[in-house]
Amino acid sequence: MASEIAAGMRRAAKEMHGIVVSAGLMDKTVKVRLGGHRWEERVHKWFKEPRYKLVHDPRNSLRQGDVVAITPSWRESQHVRHVVKHIIAPYGGVAIDARPPIPTMEERAAERAAQRAAKDERRALHRRITENLLAAERLAIQARKAIKMLGAWRYSAAAAATAADADAAS
């Protein structure tokens, strides 16, 4: 199933290139600046208008200034909808080989499927525990009702016996 998800993501993915502007401030998330221009009609001129994206960095392997390729992915949080595909050019003294490797789409899909399976298993276990607790509670309520009825029967039997003794005595 994980490979099917990854294959679908690969077909639909549009690769974009950008520069890491902010790294290390958020866990597993970096801010990437993508190039962009807009045409200003009044002065007939193109102006730079960069776009900024929050990008998921699964292993915290990016540094500020790296040139990276990003692709759309599933939503990691409210504003994070892209993921790092690979590092095009590192910036600074740390080489790409010295950093944690960036997982492929198949690896990410397999990890996500494993996390989902673990979550489903935890939910099923919680559901079974809740059902058992509810069944035990229902049995306790039935037992209390039975004890209450038994006590009322004993009381009524004792009252009937006293009334029979009173009738016999008179």
N, C-alpha and C positions, 0 to 999 in steps of 0.2 A: 504494500500500500504506500509505503514511503517513497518508493521509486516512481509510482504513478503521480504522486503529489509533486515531486521534483520535476518530472517530465512536463507536467502542466505549467509549472512556474517558469521553466526554461522557455517554453513556447511563447508565453505571454510577457516575458520580461523584456524591458527596454533598458539597455545599458546606458548609463550616464557617467560622465567623468567630472570630477571636481577636486577641490583642495580642502583638506581637513583644516578647519579654522579653530575649533575648540576640541581638545581631547583631554581626558583625565579628570574632568570636573564631574561627569556623570558616569556611573558604572555601566559598562557595556553600551554606551551611547556616545556618539561624536556629532559635531555639527560640521556639515560639508557645504562649501560655497560652490554653486554651479554657475557657469557663465550664462549671460543673457544680455540681450540688447532690446531697446525699444525705440521706435521711431517717433520723434517729436515733430508733429506736423507744422507747428508755427515757425520753427527755424530750419526745417528740412535737414535734420541731423539725427544720427543714431547716437543714443546715450547708453552707457553701460548700466544694466539693471540686473545685478546678480540675484539669484534665488538661493535660499538657504534651506537645507533639509536636515532634520535630525535622523541619523542613520544608526542602525543596530550594528554593533561591533561585538560579535559573540564571545571573543576571547581577550578583549582589551588589547589588541595588537597594534592599533594605530597610534601615531604620534602627530602632533600639530605640524602642519606643513606637508604631510604626505599627499601625493596625488593618487587618488583611488578611483576605482570603477564601482558604481553602486547600481542596484536593481530594485525595482519594487518587490515587496514581499508581503506576507501577512502582517497584520497590525501587531506590533510588540507592545505598544502602550498607546496612550491617547494621541500623541503627536508623532510617534516613530512608526513609519510605514515603509522604510527602505532598509536594505541590508548591504553590507560590504561584499562585493564579489571577489575582488583581488586588489592588491596594491600595485599600482603602475610604476611609481617612482618613490622610494623612501626619501625622507628628509632628515637631516641630522646625522649623528654618528652611529645610530643603531641600524645594523643591516637587517634585511628581511628575514634571513635565515636565523638570526638571533631572537626573533620575536615568536610568540605563539602562532601556529599556523591558522589561517582563516579557513573554517570548514566549508566544504562544498555544499551545494544545494541538496544533494542526496543525503549527506551526513546530517544537515540541519533537519531535513524532513524525517529521517529515521529517529533522531533525538526527540523531535516533537511528537512522533507517534509513540515512542516509548514513554514519554511523560504523560501523554493522554491515556495510555493503557494503565499506567500506575494510578492516575487520578480516578479512572473508572473502577479499578479494583478497590481503592479506598472508599469510594462512594458506595459500592456494593456491600462492603464490609460494614460500613456505618448503617446502611439500610437494614441489614440483617440484625445488627445489634438493636436498633430501634424497634424492629418488629418483635424481637424476643422480649424486650422490656415491656412493650405494650401488651403482649400475650400474658406475661407474668402479672402485670397490673390487672388485667381482666380476670385472671384466676383468683387473685387476691380479693377483688371485689365480690366475685361469686362466693368465695369462702366466707367472707364477712356476712353476706346475705344469708347463707346457710346457717351460720352460727346464730345469727339474730333470729331466724325462724325457729331454730331448735330451742333457743331460750324462750321464745314466746310459746312454743308448744309445751315445754316443761311447765311454764307458769300456768297455762290454761289447764293442763292435766292436773296440776296440784290444786288449782282452784276448783276444778270439777270434783276431785276427790274430797276436798273439804266440804263442798256443798252436799255431796252424797252422805258424808258422815253426819252432817247437821240434819239431813232429812231422816236418816236412820235413828238418830238420837231422839227425834221428836215424835 
